[in-house]
Amino acid sequence: MTLLEVRDFHGGYRGVAVVRGLNLTVSPGEIVAVLGSNGAGKTTTLLSVSGLLPVIRGEVNVFGESIRGKRPHAIARAGLAYVPDDRALFFQLTAEENIRLGARKRRLDFERILHVFPGMSRYLGKKCSVLSGGEQQAVALARALAAEPRMLMVDEMTMGLAPGIVEELFPTLRTIADQGVGVLLVEQNVPLALEIADRAYVLSHGDLVMAGSGRELASNMHLVEASYLGERTLDDGSAAPRPDPGSRTETSQRGASHA
């Protein structure tokens, strides 16, 4: 089943839409990237899907059910995990204590955590306040994984991290997706995001301006860059790569490219 279905979504603050007419889907085991410059509406979309912001117009269905009228904790309990851009760690607690908080009374499978983050055993007993930025980000992801989510949303995973650390973290999202978890990734590091994304959507000033598979968009970086600058839109035709006939997400790509 589709984990997330967003149709004609308008979202924003105090009734003013900063994202308009967005359509996207996320299925089990795939990574979907939402790209765009600052202020494009990426984080607003995640906050709305998680229930932290109201949906102004359109439909947002998580695990086959509308989120309208649902509290954020109810959406989370249904299987949605969200890693915000500030990581939201408890810095006076250890890495292990932070991760255990994510388990929400479930029995924590640390073997699964260490399979995804093999180097984490070195700092499980350290307070998060003394960890590096990359280690903190790994703990934030591990805490989300401890909840055994059906879908994981990650906002700006690479923010403030050194390039070497970033290249180490990105493959963990592929490992998580390969376990059947759907991943919705908001990211400004476009080349790395497109390397691991099955599909990607580009937002510019709140509008969907480009959509396609990660491979297609990576091979059309000049169009992606033009989309960031508002020089291309889906109406141009040139900004919507043709779906890959061999892709398992061809149908959803067609739907997105006609948003």
C-alpha positions as semicolon CSV with decimal commas, in nm:
position;residue;x (nm);y (nm);z (nm)
1;M;0,000;0,000;0,000
2;T;0,100;0,363;-0,036
3;L;0,233;0,494;0,296
4;L;0,183;0,861;0,212
5;E;-0,044;1,020;-0,044
6;V;-0,053;1,398;-0,078
7;R;-0,311;1,539;-0,320
8;D;-0,350;1,908;-0,413
9;F;-0,192;1,996;-0,080
10;H;-0,189;2,358;0,035
11;G;-0,009;2,419;0,363
12;G;0,131;2,710;0,557
13;Y;0,086;2,928;0,859
14;R;-0,224;3,104;0,997
15;G;-0,423;3,019;0,689
16;V;-0,164;3,156;0,445
17;A;-0,040;2,885;0,208
18;V;0,332;2,868;0,140
19;V;0,301;2,534;-0,040
20;R;0,039;2,513;-0,315
21;G;-0,106;2,224;-0,512
22;L;0,155;1,964;-0,413
23;N;0,105;1,600;-0,511
24;L;0,343;1,328;-0,396
25;T;0,349;0,969;-0,276
26;V;0,579;0,747;-0,072
27;S;0,565;0,367;-0,087
28;P;0,728;0,103;0,137
29;G;1,098;0,058;0,076
30;E;1,154;0,369;-0,133
31;I;1,333;0,697;-0,071
32;V;1,156;1,008;-0,194
33;A;1,347;1,337;-0,185
34;V;1,191;1,683;-0,166
35;L;1,441;1,939;-0,290
36;G;1,445;2,315;-0,305
37;S;1,614;2,628;-0,177
38;N;1,544;2,789;0,160
39;G;1,183;2,902;0,183
40;A;1,061;2,663;-0,086
41;G;0,814;2,496;0,151
42;K;0,996;2,170;0,221
43;T;0,985;2,180;0,602
44;T;0,628;2,313;0,594
45;T;0,531;1,999;0,405
46;L;0,689;1,770;0,665
47;L;0,533;1,959;0,955
48;S;0,191;1,929;0,793
49;V;0,227;1,556;0,723
50;S;0,326;1,499;1,086
51;G;0,021;1,693;1,208
52;L;0,217;1,982;1,357
53;L;0,065;2,225;1,106
54;P;-0,293;2,217;0,977
55;V;-0,371;2,125;0,618
56;I;-0,521;2,435;0,457
57;R;-0,653;2,258;0,149
58;G;-0,623;1,921;-0,020
59;E;-0,572;1,572;0,116
60;V;-0,290;1,417;0,317
61;N;-0,336;1,045;0,379
62;V;-0,089;0,856;0,598
63;F;-0,116;0,476;0,596
64;G;-0,441;0,504;0,403
65;E;-0,614;0,741;0,644
66;S;-0,664;1,116;0,637
67;I;-0,466;1,307;0,900
68;R;-0,735;1,574;0,933
69;G;-0,837;1,606;1,296
70;K;-0,558;1,377;1,417
71;R;-0,307;1,477;1,683
72;P;0,065;1,450;1,603
73;H;0,117;1,177;1,867
74;A;-0,158;0,966;1,709
75;I;0,006;0,992;1,367
76;A;0,341;0,900;1,523
77;R;0,194;0,598;1,701
78;A;0,051;0,477;1,371
79;G;0,409;0,443;1,246
80;L;0,538;0,782;1,131
81;A;0,877;0,896;1,265
82;Y;1,011;1,247;1,211
83;V;1,370;1,368;1,251
84;P;1,366;1,752;1,251
85;D;1,651;1,964;1,127
86;D;1,761;2,050;1,484
87;R;1,768;1,675;1,576
88;A;1,572;1,745;1,899
89;L;1,806;1,544;2,122
90;F;1,824;1,554;2,501
91;F;2,186;1,664;2,531
92;Q;2,228;1,575;2,899
93;L;2,126;1,217;2,829
94;T;2,353;0,958;2,675
95;A;2,317;0,836;2,319
96;E;2,169;0,509;2,445
97;E;1,919;0,690;2,670
98;N;1,805;0,907;2,379
99;I;1,757;0,602;2,160
100;R;1,562;0,417;2,428
101;L;1,320;0,710;2,448
102;G;1,230;0,642;2,088
103;A;1,130;0,284;2,160
104;R;0,816;0,404;2,343
105;K;0,797;0,103;2,579
106;R;0,870;-0,141;2,296
107;R;1,150;-0,388;2,344
108;L;1,446;-0,218;2,180
109;D;1,631;-0,422;1,919
110;F;1,983;-0,283;1,956
111;E;2,120;-0,538;1,710
112;R;1,908;-0,377;1,440
113;I;2,028;-0,031;1,542
114;L;2,394;-0,131;1,536
115;H;2,347;-0,303;1,201
116;V;2,244;0,031;1,052
117;F;2,496;0,232;1,258
118;P;2,790;-0,005;1,317
119;G;3,017;0,261;1,470
120;M;2,764;0,370;1,730
121;S;2,877;0,118;1,992
122;R;3,179;0,347;2,058
123;Y;2,967;0,630;2,196
124;L;2,644;0,478;2,326
125;G;2,744;0,565;2,683
126;K;2,844;0,925;2,608
127;K;2,623;1,227;2,663
128;C;2,494;1,377;2,341
129;S;2,638;1,714;2,441
130;V;2,992;1,585;2,377
131;L;2,919;1,406;2,051
132;S;3,014;1,540;1,709
133;G;2,747;1,669;1,475
134;G;2,759;1,351;1,270
135;E;2,727;1,133;1,580
136;Q;2,433;1,342;1,702
137;Q;2,260;1,301;1,366
138;A;2,316;0,926;1,381
139;V;2,159;0,917;1,729
140;A;1,859;1,115;1,606
141;L;1,809;0,870;1,320
142;A;1,859;0,572;1,551
143;R;1,602;0,708;1,797
144;A;1,350;0,734;1,514
145;L;1,435;0,381;1,400
146;A;1,387;0,251;1,756
147;A;1,015;0,325;1,719
148;E;1,003;0,068;1,435
149;P;0,836;0,316;1,198
150;R;0,662;0,232;0,876
151;M;0,769;0,567;0,735
152;L;1,057;0,797;0,828
153;M;1,075;1,169;0,750
154;V;1,416;1,338;0,773
155;D;1,461;1,715;0,748
156;E;1,799;1,849;0,630
157;M;2,011;1,558;0,748
158;T;2,334;1,716;0,622
159;M;2,291;2,057;0,786
160;G;2,616;2,170;0,949
161;L;2,801;1,845;0,882
162;A;3,140;1,797;0,719
163;P;3,132;1,643;0,368
164;G;3,301;1,322;0,483
165;I;3,041;1,266;0,756
166;V;2,760;1,338;0,511
167;E;2,883;1,071;0,271
168;E;2,886;0,820;0,556
169;L;2,531;0,900;0,670
170;F;2,348;0,888;0,338
171;P;2,388;0,511;0,286
172;T;2,214;0,452;0,620
173;L;1,891;0,583;0,467
174;R;1,921;0,324;0,190
175;T;1,974;0,054;0,453
176;I;1,664;0,169;0,641
177;A;1,456;0,176;0,322
178;D;1,577;-0,172;0,228
179;Q;1,413;-0,293;0,550
180;G;1,077;-0,190;0,402
181;V;1,053;0,158;0,557
182;G;0,940;0,444;0,335
183;V;1,169;0,747;0,361
184;L;1,072;1,107;0,284
185;L;1,388;1,316;0,275
186;V;1,406;1,695;0,268
187;E;1,753;1,796;0,160
188;Q;1,960;2,077;0,009
189;N;2,256;1,858;-0,087
190;V;2,103;1,778;-0,425
191;P;2,370;1,550;-0,581
192;L;2,388;1,318;-0,278
193;A;2,011;1,314;-0,234
194;L;1,959;1,216;-0,598
195;E;2,216;0,937;-0,565
196;I;1,998;0,750;-0,316
197;A;1,647;0,875;-0,406
198;D;1,411;0,652;-0,601
199;R;1,207;0,961;-0,686
200;A;1,242;1,333;-0,625
201;Y;1,029;1,646;-0,629
202;V;1,164;2,000;-0,665
203;L;0,983;2,290;-0,499
204;S;1,039;2,655;-0,579
205;H;0,859;2,927;-0,381
206;G;0,595;2,676;-0,274
207;D;0,521;2,533;-0,618
208;L;0,610;2,193;-0,759
209;V;0,836;2,269;-1,056
210;M;1,004;1,938;-1,133
211;A;0,948;1,568;-1,062
212;G;1,099;1,238;-1,171
213;S;1,322;0,953;-1,067
214;G;1,647;1,030;-0,886
215;R;1,844;0,902;-1,182
216;E;1,652;1,117;-1,429
217;L;1,691;1,434;-1,228
218;A;2,060;1,363;-1,165
219;S;2,114;1,342;-1,540
220;N;1,934;1,676;-1,588
221;M;2,108;1,887;-1,325
222;H;2,089;2,194;-1,546
223;L;1,709;2,169;-1,534
224;V;1,713;2,111;-1,159
225;E;1,927;2,422;-1,112
226;A;1,697;2,621;-1,340
227;S;1,399;2,499;-1,137
228;Y;1,562;2,628;-0,818
229;L;1,591;2,968;-0,982
230;G;1,232;2,965;-1,104
231;E;1,342;2,955;-1,468
232;R;1,163;2,627;-1,542
233;T;0,825;2,494;-1,435
234;L;0,626;2,179;-1,501
235;D;0,419;2,377;-1,752
236;D;0,729;2,414;-1,971
237;G;0,737;2,039;-2,030
238;S;1,116;2,052;-2,036
239;A;1,127;2,045;-1,657
240;A;0,947;1,712;-1,623
241;P;1,177;1,421;-1,723
242;R;1,006;1,133;-1,898
243;P;0,936;0,844;-1,655
244;D;1,166;0,545;-1,675
245;P;0,958;0,259;-1,825
246;G;1,148;0,012;-1,608
247;S;1,087;0,199;-1,283
248;R;0,858;0,048;-1,022
249;T;0,728;0,401;-0,951
250;E;0,638;0,493;-1,310
251;T;0,269;0,537;-1,229
252;S;0,329;0,772;-0,937
253;Q;0,583;0,966;-1,143
254;R;0,319;1,030;-1,406
255;G;0,081;1,156;-1,141
256;A;0,343;1,387;-0,995
257;S;0,448;1,529;-1,329
258;H;0,092;1,639;-1,399
259;A;0,040;1,807;-1,063
